[in-house]
Amino acid sequence: MKTQFPEYGILYIDDEMKSLKYFEAIFDNLAPIYIANSPEEGFALFSEHHERIGVVMSDKKMPGESGTDLLKRIRAVNPNPLRFLVTAFSDLDAAVDALNDGLLYSYLTKPWDPDDLEHRLSKALGHFCLERERERLIREKAEAFQHLLMADKAASIGILSAGLNHHLRNALTVMRTFHELLPYQLEDEIEGEPKDQAYWRDFYGEVGGQIDRMTSILSKLSDGAKMSGLRLSGGIDLAGTLRDAGTMVLEGRPDIRFAVNAPENLPGMVGDLHKLSQMARFLFEESRSVLKSGGEIEVFLSPTDGGRDIEVVFIDNGDPVPEEDLARLFDPFYIRANIPEELGTNLMACYLTVFHHGGTIRAERSVDGRNVVVFSLPVEPVAASETDADTGRRPLWRLADFSGYEPRAAGAILVS
């Protein structure tokens, strides 16, 4: 026989076994039934199955712990399931107080009437299912909006990259040519070596270093804009990729501890191994630049969305990023380290890698004040041409390559 609410069950906790068996026999057609004969057994059952439980009923008077205290412990594990207290008429005041305090959804008096209880449980489960569906829809809308924001930002970075390359590449080429010819021209002009050789050597080296730095920045921006052509391969061990990156980046920093934590059943994913490895290195490099001696990096991986996604939580205990700057962390010109020579192109590249794989990424603060980057990647990304309605998945984004972008002249009008 099919139950009315197959997704979410009812947990009933009572020290009277006869009452439990009676309850199970009457309401097993309403929802999956979990029964427990003691507070500890009930708490253990709830801790194990709380994601599949919609209603919890507990007798108030039981040996060892009252139903009220038990429901408080249950609420601390997961506050979503609706809680009922089963009590005698003499204890109604305590039940009303618990109801007013927000601990209870409702209360029942013994002996309960089967028809009345079925109506109340059915109403409660219906309410619980509607709330879960509402949360799911809000989550999906928020995720869709996040992808729109990411798409807009990725496109903006691409246009910015193309514009900068267009305007600065030629200038840098001229500067590099002048820099390379300068020693020969200087020798011809003064017919010998300069008097202060150390000054010219240091200044010449500094100028060359700055030209190399600007060229590197433009290259990173350009690579990000061209990232739409991913070379996908399967069976990628994301946890192993992160461990290898951490070992490589922190090889010369034994004063920084790092750990990558992942379950044994974490699935291999489909993606661009080169881009994912590069992203892992960039994350560790960004943390290394701000961590002092004794710093720590912790990485946690877990399957989400029924195993269809992998979520990665990357945490470091460096100087906290200001709250108002968390949303700007992936901007190409945001500098996390207090080093003016650095730019935020590393984290920008991470942002684009996640985006083009069809994932999401955000920066936040942990409860204990540490810096956190959270990103989620689909195990098997789908093509952008496949709609969400067809696949139920986030698409693998393939944006236009902006490398051929030509800036408009001032006052030019776009015609669609």
Secondary structure, DSSP 8 states (H G I E B T S, - for coil): ---S--SSEEEEE-S-HHHHHHHHHHHTTTS-EEEESSHHHHHHHHHHHGGGEEEEEEES--SSS-HHHHHHHHHHH-S-SEEEEEE-GGGHHHHHHHHHTTS-SEEEESS--HHHHHHHHHHHHHHHHHHHHHHHHHHHHHHHHHHHHHHHHHHHHHHHHHHHHHHHHHHHHHHHHHHHHHHHHHHHHHTS--S-HHHHHHHHHHHHHHHHHHHHHHHHHHHHHTTTS---EEEE-HHHHHHHHHHHHTTT-TTSEEEEE--TT---EEE-HHHHHHHHHHHHHHHHTT--TT-EEEEEEEEEGGGTEEEEEEEE-SS---GGGGGGTTSTT---SS-TT--THHHHHHHHHHHHTT-EEEEEE-TTS-EEEEEEEESS-EETTS-HHHHSS-EE-----GGG-----TT-----
